[in-house]
Amino acid sequence: MIKVGVRMPSDVDDAGDYLANARALEAAGAGLITLDGEAPDRWVLLGAIAAVTERVQLLADGSEPESLRALSRGRLVADSGESWVEVDVPADRASWVAMLEDQESAGATGVIIPWDPRLIDLLRNPDPDDRSDLLIATG
């Protein structure tokens, strides 16, 4: 199965929301988080994400500070040697499934997608016909 990584923005308006989104992405099944652009505080952001997540890998460009490697408990990836492909956010669930299948067929290890709030739902529920996450109560 192809992996999904998310490119989070490097500007943070609200630290609580930002880190909650990182936790939600991990819980939804994202396998990797990286940062957009050349953030001056890149290592601080990755360290904060490492502190609030447990499983998701963290992709970093450049040197690897030992403190971040320790905070991430070995999840820091500087050069994985894997084939990750940058893609755009799909328009809908059918496009999401088709894109994942196409990239897997092409031999990609995973896809990296720019942050979008819809990603959490797409990761949790990739099949358009399976919405078992929704409960409807009547009374």
N, C-alpha and C positions, 0 to 999 in steps of 0.2 A: 504494500500500500504506500502511496506517495505521502510524503510528509508535508506539513503546512507550517510556514514561518510567517511572521508578521513584522513589517517595518513600522515601528512606532514613531510618531513625530518626536523631534528632539526639543521642541518647546513645550513647557509644562505650565498650564494655567492654574491647575489645582492638583497638588501632589496626591491628595487622597483619591480623587477620581482617576488620575493617571495610573497609580499603583493598583487600584481596584480593577481597572481595565486589563492590566497585565495579569493579575490573578484570574480574572474571568477567562481570558484567552487560554491560559494554561488549563483551567478546569474544563474548558470546551474542547481541548485536544490539540491546541497548537504545540508544535514540537520545538519551535525556535522563535526567539524574539531578537530583533536587531533594531538599530536606531537610524532614523532618516538624517541625511546631511552630515555636516561637520559640527556637531554640538561641542561647544567649548567645555561643557561639563559631562561629556560622554561617559566617563568612568564613574562619575557620581550617579548618573541615571542607571547605568547597568548594575552598579552596586545596590541601589535601592530596589531594583527589580529582583536581583538575586536574593535579597533579604526577605522578600514577601512571596517568593515562589519556591517550589521544591524540585520540579522535574524538568521544566522547559530549559532548553539550551540557550545560551546567550552568545550571539555572534558579534565579535568585535573586530574592527580593523586596526591594524597597527600593533604596537607592543602590548604585552599582557602584564599589567601590574599584579604582583603576587597577592596583594590584599584582595583584589577582585576575584582572583582564582580561589582564594580561601573562602570568601563570602559565598561564592556560587557552589561551593563543595564540588569542584571539578567540572562544572557545567559550562565553563567559559570555552568558547570555540573561536580560535583566531584564524585557523585555516584548516577546515575539516577535510579537504580533499574530495568532498562530495560535490555533486552537480546540482546546485540550487539555481532555479530560474526565477527572475523577477517577472511578475505578471500584474495586470490591472485587476481591480475588484470586479468580479463578474456582475452582470446586470440582475440575474435571478438564479434560483436554485438549479434549473436545468443547465444554464451556462456554467455554473460552478462545477457540477458533476462532469460535464463535457470537458471543461478545461483540465480538471484533475486527471481524467482518463487520457486525454491527449498528451499531457506532460509525462505521465507515467509510461505511456507507449513510446514516447520519444527518448526514454531512458533517464529522465531527471530523477534525482533523489528526492527533491522537494521543491515547493514553490514559495516564494516570498511575496507577500501581498501588502500594499500600503494599508495602514490602519483605517478601519471603517467600522462603526458600531455594529453593522449587519454581520460582520465576520463571526461574532460569538454565536449567533443563531445558525449561520451556515455551517460552522464547525460542529455544533451540537446536533444538528438535524440536516444532514446533506441530502437526504432523500425527500423529494417534494411530496411524496404520498404518506410519509411517516411523520406524523405530528403527535407522537405519543407523549411529548413533553407538555402538551396542552391538556388541561383538565377543564371540563365544562360541568358546572354544577347548576342544577335546576331546583326549583323548590316553590 
